[in-house]
Every structure is written in structure tokens, then in C-alpha cells.
Amino acid sequence: AALDEANTGAYGHPELSEVNIGVGTNPGILISGHDLKDMEELLKQTEGTGVDVYTHGEMLPANYYPAFKKYSHLKGNYGGSWWHQTDEFEAFNGPILMTTNCLVPLKKKNTYLDRLYTTGVPSYPGATHIADRADGGAKDFSAIVEQAKTCAAPTELETGKIVGGFAHNQVLALADKVVEAVKAGAIKRFVVMAGCDGRQKGRAYFTEVAEKLPQDAVILTAGCAKYRYNKLDLGDIGGIPRVLDAGQCNDCYSLAVIALKLKEVFGLDDINDLPLSFDIGWYEQKACAVLLALLHLGVKGIRLGPSLPAFVSPNVLKVLVENFDIKPIGEVEADIEAMMQGK
């Protein structure tokens, strides 16, 4: 809640947005991670320079904030989730700024080390680290901007647009429309598919679930798990997109707010009585924090995958199963059938 208040207080509430996934003809800087203050300062320092800015990975939701959308040189999002970066950073051609975690070691074939910059917590041998702010000032990204001017424009990976910006303020603005769709039977189920992406083949499960869910089901998502399905053409239900992206993994808070508001609107005593299922992809600590928050709210029947965390001992697992009915993901068709039945 505190992070949400800080972000929305500074940059406005995320709003329904179409984000370009193609490229322009100018040289660019690619910014990845979670730090919106770094994003703000980079946009200010690149304005009017002829250098465009693209988001990557968990920085995609920056495109949803009004304070950032006003910058015409914020061109959109490049690539997908963190584990593709050795290919995507290579193809980008310009400098890359890593603001938080999920930095993948370069492969022998990679040539972008001299274009790789870190700031804040992450660092990497051979990469240039940008120092922290001094005396309340801004970080100095001038070296990145100057290098970008000498680089070629990004290599095009794909074209089109993706839709996002469905944090709690935007979804609650559509609450009447959503409630009407549920009461009319147009929306039968909401499935929360938030969390992390990773390179394991088993994560194709989440793409298959998204593709095979009935047309009257809506996906709520946050975090880089979204990249498993946010570029699929899944359509809409009465103008409501079937994938509602709330933002970064931190923005899973929005999903909790939405669930609690729906509980209130429908006059329910128990959050588990909502037409809502949880199918969570976990990889590291932030997804575990999301899980703990859901358990605190009393949510039961959560599916977790592609495997259970190794630190969940048999005794801990027993408690989670007995008290919260936590279960691992299974076969796609069987899980979909169970979720649509509220199981």
C-alpha cells in the first residue's frame, strides 16, 4: 500500500493504455527493472536529444502512468521477460540501463557489455555503474545518453500494441461495467495469473491456460508472468479486455484491492465466495511475498507452479494444504475445469 501510494502520488494512477511493441528510427535507451524514479530522471535527461526510450521486462507498466505518457520519446516496450535479455539486449543496439534485479550473465557471443549500465542495487563485472543521487539531486545519465547518440536504432523484434494499465483505480472506475457483466453471465470467472516468468519449459502451462480458458473468463495479472500471454489475441467481453494487467509484481497489491472491492460490491462475507481463482507462477522472493499477502487475506485454493518452492518443507506444506488448500498446478484442461467450477 505504501509503495502504491508513493508511485501514484508522484506519477498519477495507471490508466488504460495501448503500448507500442515496435521500434522507431531514432537511437534508443532500454530501461529495465522496477525503479520508476530512475525512469523519470532518464526521460527528463533524454528529452529533446533525439534519443528514444524503451521499457523492458518489469518496466513495461511505466507506459501506463500519466506522468510518463506525456513524453513523446517514450516509444513503448521492447522484448519480453527477463530471461530473454541476452538475445533482446544484443538486438537493441543501444545502451541498456538495469535499475533493479533480474540481470542475466552475458553469453560468450554477446557484444553489449560496453552498452550495459547498472544503477542502484545491481552491478555486473565490466558494466558501467551509475552512482546514486547526491544531496537530493538526480542521477547523472549523461554518459548513457551520449553513447546512445552514436548507436544504431533498435532492431525490430515485433510490431503491434499491447493493452495494460488495469491497476485498482482503473478497474474500480469500470466496476459498474464489470459487475453488470458478471450478473449478466458474460463473465463467469476471474483467474489471477500473476507472479514471475522463467525459462523452465513447464511455464508454457500458463500460456496454454490463457489460450484454453473459456471465452467468459477474464485474466487478472501483474508481474512478468504476463509475458506468457499478454501478446495473445484473447479478445474482450463487452469492451472489457480478457487480460487485465495491473503492472509490476509490486502491483499485485492492486489485485488484492480489486478482489476486496468486488467482495464488497457483491455483498459477500468471504473472499473465497467470489468467482475468482488463483493460478500463480512463482520464481523468487517477491512472488512468495504475494503468496503470503493472499494467505493473510484468507484466500484458499491457490494453485502454485510450475513447482513448489524448495524451502516449503513437508511440515510447512502440510500446514498450507490443511489450512489454505494450496495445491501445485496440474494438467491444463483439468485445472481449467476445476477453476471454472470454483475448485
N, C-alpha and C positions, 0 to 999 in steps of 0.2 A: 504494500500500500504506500509506503514511504517513497519507494523508487518511482511508482506510478505518479504520485503527486509531484515529485521533483521533475520528471520528464514532461508531464502535461502542463505543469506550471510554467516551464521555460519555453516549451515548443508548441503548445496547444494540444488538443485532443486529436489522436489519429482519426482520419476521415476516409470514407470510401474513395479509393484511388485506383487508377489504372497505371501500371508501371511498365515502361518500355523495357524489353529484354534484348533489343537490338543495339547497334552501335552507330555513332556519328562519324564524321570525317576528321574531327579535331583530335589531337593527342589527349590522353586521359590519365587520371589517377584513380586507382582502385582502392577503396577503403573497406576493410573487413573487421569483424569483431562486434562489440556491443556499445562502445563509448560514444554517446550522442554529443557530448561536449567537444570531443575531437572532431566529430563530423561538422559541427557548427563552425569551428575555427578553420577547418580546411576549406569549407565553402566560402567563407569570408576572404581567405587569403588567395583563392583562385579566381575570384570574381573579376572579370574584365581582362584576364590574362590570355584568353584563347585556349585554356586547358579545361577540359570537361572532367566531371567527377562521376564515378560509377560506384554503386554499392556491391558488396559481395557477401554471401553467406548470411550471417545473423544481422548484418547491417541493412538488409533489404527493407525492413519496416521504417527506416528513416524517410523513405519515399512517401510515407503516409502522413507525416507531420506537417501542418501548415507552415511552420517556421522555415522548413527546408524546401517545401514545394515552390516557394517564391523565387528560388534560384534557378534561372533558366539553364544554367550549365550543369545542373544535376540531371544527368541524362537517363538514369534508370539503373537497372540491376544487371550485372554481368555474371553469368555462370550459375552454379548451384551451391550445394552444401560444402562444408569444409574439406571433405576427403577427396574432392576433385581438384583441389587447388594446384597441384603440381602440373596439371595439364592446362588449367584455366589461367593461372598466373603467367605461364610461358606464353600463351596465346595473346595475353592482354597487351603486350609490347611496352606498356608504360610502367611507372612506379607503382608499387603496392604498399599500402600502409596498414599494418596489423595493429589494432588497438587493444585487443584482449586475446584470450586463449584460442586454441584450435589452429595453431601454426604447425604445418606438416613439414618434416625434414625434406629437403630437396633431394631429387634423384640425380644420379650421375649425369644424365642427359640434360638436366635443367640448366639454363643460362641466365636466370633472372636474379641471382644473388645480389648483383650490383644495383638492382632496381628494388630490392626489398628493404623496407623500413619498418621499425618497430617503435612502439611508444607505450608508456605505462608498464604494465606487468610483463608482457612478453619480450623476449630478446632471442637472437639467433647468431651463432658464430659467423662473422663475415658480413652480417647485415648492419645497416646504419641505425643507431638508436637515437630517437628524438627525445631530448631532455624534458623533464616535467616543467610545468609552469612555475615561474618565479614571481614572487610578490604580487600574486593576483593577476598577472598578465596572461597572455595567450602563449601556447606552444608555437615554436618557430618552424613552420613547414616550408620555408623558402627554398631549401635545398631540394625538396621533393618537386616543388613547382618548377624550378629551373631545369631539373633533369627531364621532367615531363615535356617541356617545350622542345627538347631535342629528339623525342621519341616518335615513332610511327603511331598512327591511330590504332585502336584495338582491332584484332582480327574478329570478324563476326562469327559467333557460335550458333546463333539462332535469331529469329525475328518474332515479333508479336508483342503482346501485352499480357500481364497477369493482374488480377484484381486482389486488393487487400485493404487493410485499414479498419477491420472489424473488431476494434477494442471495445471495451464495455460502453463507452459513451455513444459510439456509433450504433452498436447493436441495440442499446436501450432506446435510441431515437427511432428505431424501427420496431420497437416492442409490440405496438398495436398490430402491425402487419404480420409479425411472427406469430403472435397469439391467435390471430384470425386464421392463419394458415394451419396451425395445429388443431384448432377447434373444427375447422372445415375438413380435416383429414388429409390436407395437401402435404403436410409434414407429419410423418408418423414417428420419426426418431431423429434425435441428435446424437452424433457419435464424436466424442472428443478424441482426436488423434494427434495429441501434442507430444512434445519431447524432442528427442535427438535423432539425428540421422547417423549412419555409419556405413562402412564398406562391406559388412557381412552380407552374404547372399540372402540370408534369412529375412533381411529387411525389405526384400521385394514383397513380402507379405502385406505391408502397408499399402503399396501400390495396388495390389490385387484387391484388397478390401475396398479401397476407394473406387476402383473400376466396377466392382461387382455389387456394391451396395444398391438396394432398390432406389428407384428414382424419387421416392418420397422420404429419403434420408438426407440429412444435412451434416457435413463435417465441420466441427469447430477445431481450429488448430492454432498452435503457437510454437516457436522454436524451429530448428532446422529440419525437423521431421517433415515439415510441409513440402520440402523439395521432392518427396517421393510421389506427390500427386498434384502440386499446385499449378502445373502446366498442362494437366489433362483437361480435355473439354468435357466437363461434367454437367454443364448447363445450369439452369436455375429453376426455382419453384416460385412462380408468380412474381418474378423480379428479384427474388432472394437467391444469391449465388449458393450453390451446393457446397462450396468450400469457403468458410468464413475465417480468414486469417487475422488473428488478434495481434500478431507481432513477434517479438523475440521470445526466447524461452522465459525471460523475466516477466513477460506479459501474460503468462498463464494465470496471473492474478486476475486479469480481465475475464478469463473463462469462469473463474470462481464467482466473480461478481455477477456475471450473466446468469449462471446457474441459480444463485441465491435470489436474484430478481425474478426469474421465471417461477421459482418456488413460491414467491410472494404473490405474483400475478395470478397464478393458478390456485392460490389458497391452500397450498399443501403444507403439512406439518413436517414431512420428511423429504429431504433432497432426493432420496432414492426412489420416490414415487414419481419423479419427473420422467418423461420419455427420453432418457439420457443414458448413454453408455460410455464407458471409458476404455479406450484401446491405446495404451501409452507405449511409445518407443523410448527406451532409456539407453543412455550411454555413459554418463558421468554424473558428477555431484549435483548439478542443477536439476536434472530430471528427478533425482532422488528427493531433492527439496520439494519439488512439485508434488511428488507422491505423498510425502509427509503432510503437506498442506491439505491435500484431498482427504487423507485419513482423519485429520483434525476436524474437517467439516462433516465427518461421518459418512463419507461416500463408501459404498460397498460394491463388490463385484467387479473391481478394476482388473482388466487384462493388462499384462506387462510382458514386454518382449524386446528383441527376439529370444532373449534368455533372461533368467532371473539373475540379479546381481550376485556375484560370488561371495560377498560379505553377508548375504542372508543365510545364516546358519540354519540347520534343521529346526532348532527350537524357535528361532525368530520366525521362520516360515510357518511353523505350526500356529503361532500366535496370530500372524497376519491372516492365515486361512480361516482359523476358527472365529476371529473377531471381525474380519473385514471381507471375507470371501475373495481374497486376492487369488488370481489364477494366471498361469502362463498362457500366452497366445497358443492357439492350436491350428487346425486346418481352416483355411479361409472361409469356405462355404459353411462349415459347421459353426464357426464363430459369428458369422453374419446372421445366420438363422437364430442363434441364441440371443444375440444383441437385439434383434428386431422384436424378439419376444420378451425383452426386458430381463434376460437371464445372464 
